[in-house]
């Protein structure tokens, strides 16, 4: 908000203030605020440096649902079959499988099966 006020006043400190906000929002992983700040910069003709949002220490930990879906995929079930079994949409299953593969570093379902933690 401070940067928006400074932009309105044509204060040269506005860009600096916005840049600091973008950096902090990125470090905090505050995606909504980061997008809002970037939008403000675009309105004033700036392109704030993209900052990857910070991730907590659990960025490689599967959620319970991701693990459940990944284990079924590792057993050889298709997304359609998993969706029917878990009462999910195939698109939701696809998102869970993709997230699980990304988190464990798998490039295929076969590799996913190998990389899943033991029960």
HELIX and SHEET records of a PDB file:
HELIX    1   1 UNK A    2  UNK A    8  1                                   7    
HELIX    2   2 UNK A   13  UNK A   28  1                                  16    
HELIX    3   3 UNK A   31  UNK A   43  1                                  13    
HELIX    4   4 UNK A   64  UNK A   74  1                                  11    
HELIX    5   5 UNK A   79  UNK A   86  1                                   8    
HELIX    6   6 UNK A   90  UNK A  104  1                                  15    
HELIX    7   7 UNK A  109  UNK A  115  1                                   7    
END                                                                             
